[in-house]
Amino acid sequence: MARRRSSLPNGEGVGPRESLESSEELTFHYWALFDGHAGSGVAVMASRLLHHHIALHLQEVLEIVCTPNLLPPTCLGEEPVNHHLTPTSQRALTRAASLRGAAGAPGSPSTPPTRFFTEKKVSHESLVVGAIENAFKDMDVQIEKEKAVYNISGGCTALAVVYLLGKLYVANAGDSRAIIIRGGEVIPMSAEFTPESERQRLQFLAYMQPHLLGNEFTHLEFPRRVQKKEVGKRMLYRDFTMSGWAYKTIEDDDLKFPLIYGEGKKARVLATIGVTRGLGDHNLKVHDSNIYIKPFLSCCPEVKVYPLTECEHGADDVLVLGTDGLWDVLSNQEVAEAVTCFLANCDPDDQHRYTMAAQDLVMRARGVLKDRGWRISNDRLGSGDDISAYIIPLMYGNKQN
C-alpha cells in the first residue's frame, strides 16, 4: 500500500512541550506491506485500518514523547520527573528513600513516601514501541469481531514502518523482511517468524495446554515421523527446553503427528500453516478436524528502532521492505548489490528512481520464463510466490532536511 501521513492532535496535562514549536499537530510517516493467505480480506482490511490504530495509541502518549527532557510518569497525572537530575542528586534521593523506607513502609508520618527508590526508567522510544505493539493487537481484535458480521477471508503477515521524531520503527509480524542499505552495508531491521524460528515458543504452549493439540499431535520434535515398529527404541528428539538434540525411548504417544513438521519453507504448524505471526486466521482449522490454529499464532510484532537523524545518509542509502516472495530467492547481499547498482545508473534528479529500483527487484526475483520455468541469475529457480517491495530513501531524514 502507499505511504500515509498521519497527524496527531496534541493533548494537555502532562507538562510543557519544550521540544515542540507552536504547531498543534505532529506528523508521522507510515509504510506497510500485508501479505495475505487463504484470501485477501484480512490483508485489505489491515491495509486500510492499521495506521489508524497506531495513530490512536500514539495520541495517548503524544505529550510525553514530545518532551524528551522529562521521564515518562509512571501514572498519568503525576508530576513529570526531570530527566536531567545530576548523578549526585539521584544518589541523594535514593539514600533518602532508603532511610525512609519504600512507599507504604513504616516511617515518619510527616515524611511522604518517595517513588525514586523502586521505579524503572522508561524511555520515550519504548512508549512508541508499545503503542505500535498495542495497535497490532487491537487490529487483530477488530478483525475477529468483524468476522462475526462480515465475510473477511484469510489472514496476513504485516510489516509496518513508522517514522516519528527522527527515528524509524520497523514492526514485523510474519515472514516479510526489512533491511537498510547504508554505504553498501546491510543492516537487518527484522527477523522472520516461522515454525522453525518459534519452535520453542510453540512447543511450550502445547506442553502447557495439551488440549490445543486435540489428541492428534505431539509437541515433541523428531528428525522424521516415528513408526510403530520403533516404539521402545531410542530416537533423537527435541523439546521446548532444548536447542540441541538428545535420545529418548519412543512411546505410543510419540506416534502422533508432530506439532512442527518439515524444514525451511516447507515447515508447518499443525500440518497447516508456514508462518507463526500475523493478523487474522481466527477461523483456521487443521484439515478435517476441529483443532484451531489461532492459539499458536501471535499478532505481536517485533519492533526494531533505527535512529535515522543520528546518521548522515546519501542518495543511495535506502530502506528495503519486501514480502517473502522476494527473500525466498534473493539474499540480503544480492538485494543490496542490485539496488546499489541500479540507483548508481539512474539520474540523481529522477524522482521515480526508487520506484523503478523496486520494480527491478521484483523482476529480478521473478526471473525470466524459460523451458524449465521461471529462472533468475545462475539459472536458479525464480520466485513462484507473490512479490511486493518498497524502496524508501533515507537521505530526507538527515538533520538539515
C-alpha positions in Angstrom: 0.0 0.0 0.0 1.1 3.6 -0.4 2.8 5.7 2.1 0.5 7.5 4.5 1.0 10.6 6.6 -1.0 10.9 9.8 -1.3 13.9 12.1 -1.7 13.5 15.8 -3.5 16.3 17.7 -1.8 17.4 20.9 -3.4 16.7 24.2 -2.9 18.5 27.5 -2.0 17.9 31.1 1.5 16.3 31.2 3.8 19.3 31.1 5.5 21.9 28.9 6.3 20.9 25.3 9.8 22.2 25.2 10.6 20.2 22.1 7.6 21.4 20.1 7.1 24.6 18.2 3.8 26.3 18.1 2.3 23.7 15.8 -0.8 21.9 17.0 -0.1 18.5 15.5 2.7 16.0 15.0 3.0 14.1 11.7 4.4 10.6 11.3 5.1 8.8 8.1 3.9 5.2 7.6 4.6 2.4 5.1 3.3 -1.2 5.3 3.2 -4.5 3.4 0.5 -7.0 4.1 1.0 -10.5 2.6 -2.3 -12.3 2.5 -3.0 -16.1 2.5 -6.3 -18.1 2.2 -8.0 -15.0 0.8 -7.4 -11.2 0.6 -9.9 -10.0 3.2 -7.7 -9.6 6.2 -4.8 -8.1 4.2 -7.1 -5.5 2.6 -8.8 -4.6 6.0 -5.4 -4.2 7.8 -4.0 -2.1 5.0 -6.9 0.4 5.5 -7.0 0.4 9.3 -3.7 -0.5 11.0 -2.3 3.1 10.7 -5.5 4.4 12.4 -4.9 2.1 15.4 -1.2 3.3 15.5 -2.3 6.9 15.5 -4.8 6.3 18.3 -2.2 4.8 20.5 0.4 7.4 19.7 -2.2 10.1 20.7 -2.2 8.7 24.2 1.5 9.3 24.7 2.0 12.3 22.4 2.6 14.9 25.0 5.1 12.6 26.8 7.2 11.6 23.7 7.4 15.2 22.7 9.1 16.2 26.0 12.4 14.4 25.8 13.9 16.2 28.8 11.3 14.6 31.1 11.0 11.0 32.1 7.6 9.4 31.3 5.4 9.5 34.5 4.6 6.1 36.0 0.9 7.2 36.3 -0.7 9.8 34.1 -1.5 12.9 36.0 1.7 12.7 38.2 4.3 15.4 38.0 6.9 14.5 35.3 10.3 13.6 36.5 13.2 15.8 35.3 15.5 13.7 33.1 18.5 15.9 33.9 18.9 15.2 37.6 22.6 15.0 38.4 24.1 11.7 39.5 24.7 13.2 42.9 21.1 14.3 43.2 19.9 10.9 42.1 22.1 9.1 44.7 20.8 11.5 47.4 17.2 10.8 46.5 17.9 7.0 46.6 19.6 7.3 50.0 16.8 9.3 51.4 14.3 6.8 50.1 16.3 4.0 51.8 16.2 5.8 55.1 12.5 6.5 54.9 11.6 3.1 53.5 9.8 2.2 50.3 6.4 3.6 49.6 3.9 2.2 52.2 6.6 1.1 54.6 6.6 2.4 58.2 8.2 5.7 58.7 7.8 9.2 60.0 4.1 10.3 59.5 5.3 13.6 58.3 7.5 12.1 55.6 5.6 11.2 52.4 6.7 8.0 50.7 9.0 8.6 47.7 8.9 6.9 44.4 12.6 7.3 43.4 13.5 4.1 45.2 11.9 1.4 43.0 10.8 3.0 39.8 12.2 1.8 36.5 13.3 4.4 33.9 11.1 4.0 30.8 12.3 5.6 27.6 10.2 7.7 25.2 11.3 5.3 22.5 9.7 2.4 24.4 6.4 4.2 24.6 6.3 4.4 20.8 7.2 0.7 20.5 4.4 -0.1 23.0 1.9 2.0 21.0 2.7 0.1 17.8 2.5 -3.3 19.6 -0.9 -2.5 21.0 -2.1 -1.2 17.7 -1.3 -4.6 16.1 -3.2 -6.3 18.9 -6.2 -4.0 18.5 -6.2 -4.6 14.8 -6.4 -8.3 15.3 -9.2 -7.9 17.8 -11.2 -5.8 15.4 -10.7 -8.4 12.6 -12.0 -11.1 14.9 -15.1 -9.0 15.9 -16.0 -8.0 12.4 -15.5 -11.5 11.1 -18.7 -12.4 13.0 -20.7 -9.9 10.8 -18.8 -9.7 7.6 -17.0 -12.1 5.3 -13.3 -11.3 6.0 -11.3 -14.1 4.5 -7.9 -15.5 5.5 -5.0 -13.9 7.3 -1.9 -11.9 6.5 1.6 -11.1 7.6 2.3 -7.5 8.5 5.4 -5.4 8.1 4.9 -1.8 9.1 7.3 1.2 9.3 6.7 4.3 11.3 8.9 7.4 11.0 8.4 9.6 14.1 10.6 12.3 15.7 13.8 11.3 13.9 13.5 7.5 14.3 12.3 4.6 12.2 10.3 2.0 13.9 10.1 -1.3 12.0 7.4 -3.6 13.2 7.3 -7.2 11.8 4.7 -9.9 12.4 5.4 -12.7 9.9 8.0 -13.7 7.3 8.4 -10.4 5.4 11.7 -8.6 5.8 13.2 -5.2 6.1 16.9 -4.2 5.6 18.7 -0.9 5.5 21.4 -0.3 2.9 23.8 2.4 4.1 27.1 3.0 2.3 26.9 -0.5 0.8 26.5 -2.0 4.3 23.4 -4.2 5.0 21.7 -3.6 8.4 18.9 -6.2 9.1 15.8 -4.5 10.5 13.6 -7.5 11.1 13.6 -11.2 11.7 11.2 -13.8 10.2 8.7 -15.7 12.4 8.3 -19.2 11.1 7.6 -22.6 12.7 11.4 -23.2 12.9 12.3 -19.8 14.4 9.5 -20.0 17.0 9.7 -23.8 17.7 10.4 -23.5 21.4 7.5 -21.0 22.0 5.1 -23.2 20.1 6.3 -26.4 21.9 6.0 -24.7 25.3 2.4 -23.6 24.6 1.5 -27.1 23.5 3.1 -28.6 26.6 1.2 -26.2 28.9 -2.1 -26.6 27.1 -2.1 -30.1 25.5 -5.8 -29.9 24.8 -4.9 -27.5 21.9 -3.4 -30.5 20.1 -6.7 -32.3 20.0 -5.1 -35.6 20.9 -3.8 -35.8 17.3 -0.4 -34.1 17.6 2.7 -34.3 19.8 4.6 -31.3 20.9 7.9 -33.1 20.6 10.1 -32.8 17.5 11.8 -35.8 15.9 14.1 -35.9 12.8 11.3 -37.7 10.9 7.9 -39.3 11.5 8.1 -42.1 14.2 7.0 -45.5 13.0 5.1 -48.1 15.0 7.9 -50.6 14.9 10.2 -48.0 16.6 8.2 -48.0 19.9 10.6 -48.9 22.7 13.7 -47.9 20.7 15.9 -44.8 21.5 15.4 -42.0 19.0 16.6 -38.4 18.6 14.1 -35.8 19.8 13.9 -32.2 20.9 11.6 -30.5 23.4 10.9 -26.8 24.2 13.7 -26.7 26.8 16.3 -27.8 24.2 18.3 -26.1 21.4 20.2 -29.3 20.8 19.1 -32.9 20.4 19.0 -35.9 22.7 17.7 -39.5 22.7 14.5 -40.7 24.3 12.7 -44.0 24.5 9.8 -43.9 22.0 6.3 -44.4 23.4 2.9 -44.8 21.7 2.2 -41.1 22.2 5.2 -40.2 20.1 3.4 -41.8 17.0 1.2 -38.8 16.8 1.9 -36.2 14.1 4.4 -33.6 15.3 3.3 -30.0 16.1 6.1 -28.7 13.8 6.9 -30.7 10.8 9.2 -30.0 7.8 12.2 -27.8 7.1 12.7 -24.3 5.8 9.8 -23.1 3.6 8.1 -26.4 4.0 7.9 -26.3 7.8 4.3 -26.2 9.0 2.5 -25.7 12.3 -0.1 -28.5 12.8 0.5 -29.5 9.2 -1.3 -26.4 8.0 0.5 -23.0 8.1 4.0 -21.9 7.5 4.1 -18.6 9.3 3.6 -18.1 13.1 2.8 -14.4 13.4 0.4 -12.1 11.6 -3.2 -10.9 11.6 -6.4 -12.8 11.2 -6.7 -16.6 10.7 -9.2 -16.8 13.6 -11.3 -19.5 11.9 -8.4 -21.5 10.5 -8.5 -25.2 11.5 -6.5 -28.3 10.8 -7.9 -30.1 7.8 -10.9 -32.3 8.6 -10.8 -31.5 12.3 -12.0 -29.1 15.0 -8.5 -28.1 16.0 -8.0 -24.3 15.7 -4.6 -23.0 14.6 -5.1 -19.4 16.0 -4.0 -20.2 19.6 -0.5 -20.9 18.2 -0.3 -17.8 16.1 0.7 -14.4 17.5 -0.3 -10.9 16.3 2.5 -9.3 18.3 5.2 -7.7 16.1 8.9 -7.4 16.9 9.8 -3.7 16.7 13.3 -2.6 15.9 14.4 1.1 16.0 16.8 2.9 13.7 18.0 6.4 14.8 17.7 8.0 11.4 18.7 11.5 12.2 21.9 10.4 14.1 23.4 9.2 10.8 24.1 11.0 7.5 22.7 9.3 4.5 23.4 9.6 0.8 21.0 9.4 -2.1 21.7 5.7 -2.5 21.0 4.8 1.2 17.6 3.2 1.4 15.3 1.1 3.5 14.1 -2.0 1.6 10.8 -3.8 2.5 9.8 -7.0 0.8 7.4 -9.9 1.2 8.8 -13.4 1.5 8.5 -13.9 -2.3 11.4 -11.6 -2.7 13.7 -13.0 0.0 13.0 -16.6 -0.9 15.3 -16.3 -3.9 17.5 -13.3 -3.2 19.8 -12.8 -0.2 20.2 -9.6 1.7 23.5 -9.0 0.0 22.1 -9.7 -3.5 19.3 -7.2 -2.9 21.8 -4.6 -1.6 24.0 -5.1 -4.7 21.1 -5.0 -7.1 19.6 -1.8 -5.5 23.0 0.0 -5.3 23.9 -0.9 -8.9 20.5 0.2 -10.2 20.5 3.6 -8.4 24.1 4.3 -9.4 22.9 4.2 -13.0 19.9 6.4 -12.5 19.7 10.2 -12.9 20.0 11.5 -9.4 17.3 14.0 -10.1 14.8 11.4 -11.4 12.0 11.4 -8.8 11.0 7.9 -9.9 14.3 6.2 -9.4 13.4 4.5 -6.2 10.1 3.2 -7.6 12.0 1.9 -10.7 14.5 0.2 -8.4 11.7 -1.6 -6.5 10.2 -2.7 -9.8 13.7 -4.0 -10.9 13.9 -6.0 -7.6 10.6 -7.7 -8.3 11.6 -8.6 -11.8 14.9 -10.0 -10.6 13.1 -12.2 -8.1 10.5 -13.4 -10.7 13.1 -14.1 -13.3 12.7 -15.0 -17.0 10.3 -17.6 -18.3 12.3 -20.4 -19.9 11.6 -24.0 -21.0 12.2 -25.2 -17.4 10.1 -22.5 -15.7 11.0 -19.1 -14.3 14.7 -18.6 -13.9 16.8 -16.0 -12.2 20.6 -15.4 -12.3 22.8 -18.5 -12.3 19.9 -20.4 -13.7 18.3 -20.7 -10.3 14.5 -21.1 -9.9 12.6 -17.8 -9.7 10.1 -17.0 -7.1 6.7 -18.6 -7.5 5.2 -16.5 -4.7 3.6 -13.1 -5.0 6.2 -10.3 -4.6 5.9 -6.8 -3.2 8.7 -4.4 -2.4 9.3 -0.9 -1.2 12.5 1.1 -1.5 12.4 4.2 0.7 15.2 6.8 0.5 16.8 7.8 3.8 18.5 11.0 2.9 15.4 13.0 3.7 15.9 12.1 7.3 19.2 14.0 7.5 19.2 16.7 10.1 19.5 19.5 7.6 16.3 18.2 5.9 
